[in-house]
């Protein structure tokens, strides 16, 4: 796993929850932390990773780390250690990359996944992308689980919640533009996530909030964890995740676990996470990424005429969510 697990990213939270669930199934788990600013690790970082990948027991390596060091993966497999790479987000799908950077990351990822014993993705969407994009014969799927949670209490006025690092891929700027179009409705919004990954983009988001006069209604809270995260989820009435690219969207299923509908980006893994209620109803809305007009229309509907329908569907979808123990079983099956 990458070091810096205190950062409440989806990948870090997945890794920690998976390790706990595996131990709950009686599996002996050795948690190894790879220092470095991955996937662009330094030569010493890669040397350290090569030592961490030493077996003989099977290794499940976080893709952020493993995809930055294909030689280390290949050497471990050649030495007899089964190395399975867990891909949270295909590296080239991150926004903010220039063409050369995207191609370089793509090449590293292709080499690492090709050298690995096996590949595990966190959604069917991601598995299909990896098979198609890298020509892989098979990619296993282990979707994120959820923990049982009481129904959200919600807020008055309704609280909108986006749980995501403030980066272009998550499109907080588009969210602000959409919120400016529904300012006639009663609501508040929390954009909760790390603000240190792309300071220039954060400045643009803050400027957008100010220019639309939304400073008293929209908050950039920074990252949330522990009790603060639980409180934010309990206060939420609608989850927003209209990302340009998303492998899954744990914030969506964690909201659904509390009966909270969500708006997600069409054609992303978040659409898979949203799913449908057993009767076929959508527990929220699906919009085209990068279209603040469509996002505003969805918010207007889900705070108005479509609200009860979406809440009913979210509560029904809640009963169909998988657990982290299910995730652990899927991972064990892939490794076996």
C-alpha positions in Angstrom: 0.0 0.0 0.0 1.2 3.6 -0.5 2.4 5.4 2.6 0.3 8.3 3.8 -2.8 6.2 4.5 -4.0 8.9 6.8 -5.2 10.8 3.7 -8.9 9.8 3.4 -8.8 9.0 -0.3 -11.0 6.3 -1.7 -8.0 4.1 -2.5 -6.6 4.4 1.0 -10.0 3.7 2.6 -10.5 0.7 0.3 -7.1 -0.8 1.1 -7.6 -0.4 4.9 -11.2 -1.8 4.8 -10.1 -4.7 2.6 -7.3 -5.7 5.0 -9.6 -5.6 8.0 -12.2 -7.7 6.1 -9.6 -10.3 5.1 -8.5 -10.6 8.7 -12.1 -10.9 9.7 -12.2 -14.0 7.4 -9.2 -15.5 9.2 -6.6 -14.5 6.6 -3.2 -13.5 7.9 -2.5 -10.1 6.4 1.0 -8.4 6.4 0.4 -4.7 5.6 3.5 -3.2 3.9 3.8 0.5 3.2 5.7 1.8 0.2 7.2 5.2 0.7 7.3 7.6 -2.2 5.3 10.0 -4.3 3.7 7.3 -6.5 3.3 6.5 -9.3 6.5 8.6 -10.0 8.7 6.8 -7.4 12.4 7.5 -7.3 15.0 4.8 -7.8 15.3 4.2 -4.0 11.5 4.0 -3.8 11.5 1.3 -6.5 14.2 -0.6 -4.8 12.3 -0.5 -1.5 9.2 -1.7 -3.3 11.1 -4.6 -4.9 12.0 -5.7 -1.3 8.3 -5.3 -0.2 7.1 -7.5 -3.1 9.4 -10.4 -2.0 7.2 -13.5 -1.2 6.8 -16.3 -1.0 3.2 -15.6 -0.1 0.9 -14.0 -2.6 1.1 -10.2 -2.7 -1.8 -7.8 -3.5 -0.2 -4.5 -4.6 -2.1 -1.2 -4.8 -2.0 -0.1 -8.4 -0.8 3.4 -7.6 2.4 1.8 -6.4 2.8 -1.2 -8.5 2.0 0.5 -11.8 5.0 2.9 -11.2 7.5 0.1 -11.0 6.9 -2.6 -13.6 10.5 -3.9 -13.2 9.9 -4.6 -9.5 6.7 -6.4 -10.3 8.3 -8.5 -13.0 11.3 -9.4 -10.8 9.0 -10.6 -8.0 6.9 -12.7 -10.3 10.0 -14.1 -11.9 11.3 -15.0 -8.5 8.3 -17.0 -7.7 6.0 -14.6 -5.8 2.4 -14.3 -7.1 1.8 -10.5 -7.5 -1.7 -9.3 -8.1 -2.2 -5.6 -8.8 -5.3 -3.8 -7.5 -6.2 -1.0 -9.8 -8.3 1.8 -8.2 -8.0 4.2 -11.1 -6.3 3.7 -14.4 -3.4 6.1 -14.2 -4.0 7.9 -17.6 -7.6 8.8 -16.6 -6.4 11.3 -14.1 -7.1 14.8 -15.3 -4.4 17.5 -15.5 -1.9 15.4 -17.4 -0.3 16.5 -20.7 -0.1 14.1 -23.6 3.4 13.1 -22.8 2.6 12.4 -19.1 -0.5 10.4 -20.0 1.5 8.3 -22.5 4.3 7.7 -20.0 1.9 6.6 -17.2 0.0 4.4 -19.7 3.2 2.6 -20.7 4.2 2.0 -17.1 0.7 0.7 -16.2 0.6 -1.6 -19.3 4.0 -3.0 -18.5 3.2 -3.6 -14.8 -0.2 -5.2 -15.4 1.3 -7.4 -18.2 4.0 -8.6 -15.8 1.7 -9.3 -12.9 0.3 -12.7 -12.0 -3.2 -11.2 -12.0 -5.1 -7.9 -12.0 -8.1 -6.9 -9.8 -10.2 -3.9 -10.6 -12.7 -2.2 -8.3 -15.6 -2.2 -10.8 -16.9 -4.0 -13.9 -16.4 -0.7 -15.7 -12.7 -0.5 -14.8 -12.2 -4.2 -15.5 -13.6 -3.7 -19.0 -11.5 -0.6 -19.6 -8.3 -2.4 -18.5 -9.0 -5.4 -20.7 -9.8 -3.3 -23.7 -7.1 -0.7 -23.2 -4.2 -2.9 -22.3 -5.2 -6.1 -24.1 -5.5 -8.1 -20.9 -7.1 -11.6 -21.1 -8.8 -11.4 -17.7 -9.3 -8.8 -15.0 -11.1 -9.8 -11.7 -13.6 -7.5 -10.0 -13.8 -6.7 -6.3 -16.2 -3.8 -5.9 -16.0 -1.7 -2.7 -18.2 -2.8 0.2 -20.2 -0.7 2.6 -20.6 -0.8 6.4 -24.2 -1.0 7.9 -25.3 2.5 8.7 -28.5 4.1 10.1 -30.6 6.2 7.7 -29.3 9.7 7.3 -31.1 12.4 9.4 -30.6 15.0 6.7 -30.7 18.7 7.1 -33.0 21.7 6.8 -32.5 23.2 4.4 -31.3 20.1 2.4 -27.6 19.6 2.4 -25.7 18.6 -0.8 -22.5 16.7 -0.2 -19.5 16.1 -2.6 -16.9 13.8 -1.1 -13.9 14.1 -3.4 -10.4 15.6 -3.6 -10.7 19.1 -5.2 -9.2 18.3 -8.6 -10.4 18.9 -12.2 -11.5 15.2 -12.6 -14.0 15.6 -9.9 -15.4 18.9 -11.4 -16.1 20.9 -8.4 -16.0 24.0 -10.6 -18.9 22.5 -12.6 -20.8 21.8 -9.4 -20.5 25.4 -8.4 -21.7 26.5 -11.8 -24.7 24.2 -11.4 -25.5 25.4 -7.9 -25.5 29.0 -9.2 -28.4 28.0 -11.5 -30.5 26.6 -8.6 -29.8 29.5 -6.1 -33.6 30.1 -6.0 -34.0 26.8 -4.1 -33.2 26.2 -0.4 -30.0 24.2 0.1 -26.5 24.3 1.4 -23.5 22.4 0.0 -20.3 20.9 1.4 -17.5 20.2 -1.0 -15.4 17.9 1.2 -12.0 16.7 0.1 -8.3 17.4 0.0 -7.3 20.8 -1.3 -3.6 20.3 -1.7 -3.4 18.2 -4.8 -4.0 21.1 -7.3 -3.9 24.5 -5.5 -4.5 26.4 -8.7 -7.7 24.5 -9.4 -8.8 25.1 -5.8 -8.3 28.8 -6.3 -10.6 28.6 -9.4 -13.3 26.9 -7.4 -13.1 29.5 -4.6 -13.2 32.2 -7.2 -16.3 30.6 -8.7 -18.0 30.5 -5.3 -17.2 34.1 -4.7 -18.2 35.3 -8.2 -21.6 33.7 -7.9 -22.2 35.1 -4.4 -22.4 31.6 -2.9 -20.0 32.0 0.0 -22.7 31.7 2.6 -24.1 28.5 1.1 -21.1 26.5 -0.3 -18.2 25.4 1.9 -14.9 23.9 1.0 -14.4 21.8 4.2 -11.1 20.1 3.4 -10.8 16.3 3.9 -13.1 14.7 6.4 -12.5 11.5 8.4 -13.8 9.7 11.4 -16.6 11.4 13.3 -16.5 14.4 11.0 -17.1 12.2 8.0 -19.9 10.3 9.8 -21.5 13.6 10.7 -21.3 14.9 7.1 -22.9 11.7 5.8 -25.7 11.8 8.4 -26.5 15.4 7.5 -26.6 14.8 3.7 -29.7 14.8 1.6 -28.1 14.4 -1.8 -24.6 13.2 -2.8 -22.9 14.7 -5.9 -20.3 12.9 -7.9 -20.5 14.1 -11.5 -16.8 13.3 -12.2 -15.3 13.2 -15.7 -13.8 9.8 -14.8 -14.6 7.6 -11.9 -13.8 3.9 -11.3 -16.5 3.4 -8.7 -17.4 6.1 -6.2 -17.4 4.9 -2.6 -19.2 8.2 -1.6 -22.2 7.1 -3.7 -22.6 3.7 -2.1 -21.8 5.1 1.4 -24.6 7.6 0.8 -27.0 4.8 -0.4 -26.2 2.8 2.7 -27.9 5.7 4.6 -30.7 6.0 2.1 -29.3 9.2 0.4 -29.7 9.5 -3.4 -26.9 10.6 -5.6 -26.1 12.4 -8.9 -23.3 10.7 -10.9 -21.5 11.1 -14.2 -22.8 9.0 -17.1 -20.4 6.5 -18.5 -18.3 6.3 -15.4 -17.9 3.7 -12.7 -20.0 5.9 -10.5 -23.0 5.0 -12.6 -22.4 1.3 -11.8 -22.1 2.2 -8.1 -25.4 4.1 -8.2 -27.1 1.1 -9.7 -30.9 0.7 -9.5 -33.4 -0.3 -6.9 -34.8 -3.9 -7.2 -37.9 -2.5 -9.0 -35.7 -0.7 -11.5 -36.0 2.9 -10.2 -32.9 5.1 -10.2 -31.8 6.2 -6.7 -30.8 9.6 -8.0 -29.8 10.8 -11.4 -27.2 10.3 -14.1 -25.9 13.3 -16.0 -23.3 13.9 -18.7 -20.0 14.9 -17.1 -19.0 18.5 -17.7 -22.5 19.7 -18.3 -23.5 22.1 -15.4 -26.9 22.8 -17.0 -27.8 19.1 -16.9 -26.4 18.8 -13.3 -28.5 21.8 -12.3 -31.6 20.3 -13.8 -31.0 17.0 -11.9 -30.4 18.9 -8.6 -33.6 20.9 -9.1 -35.6 17.7 -9.7 -34.1 15.8 -6.8 -34.8 18.7 -4.4 -38.3 19.1 -5.8 -40.7 16.8 -7.7 -38.4 13.8 -7.9 -37.2 13.8 -4.3 -39.5 11.3 -2.8 -39.1 8.9 -5.7 -35.3 9.0 -5.4 -35.4 8.6 -1.6 -37.6 5.6 -1.9 -35.3 4.0 -4.5 -32.2 4.8 -2.5 -33.7 3.0 0.6 -34.6 0.0 -1.6 -31.1 0.0 -3.2 -29.6 0.2 0.3 -30.8 -3.4 1.0 -28.8 -4.7 -2.1 -25.4 -3.2 -1.3 -22.5 -5.6 -0.8 -20.3 -5.7 2.3 -16.6 -5.5 2.8 -16.6 -9.2 3.6 -18.0 -9.7 0.1 -15.1 -7.6 -1.3 -12.6 -9.7 0.6 -14.1 -13.0 -0.7 -13.9 -11.6 -4.3 -10.2 -10.7 -3.7 -9.5 -14.2 -2.3 -11.2 -15.8 -5.2 -9.0 -13.7 -7.6 -5.8 -14.6 -5.8 -6.7 -18.3 -5.7 
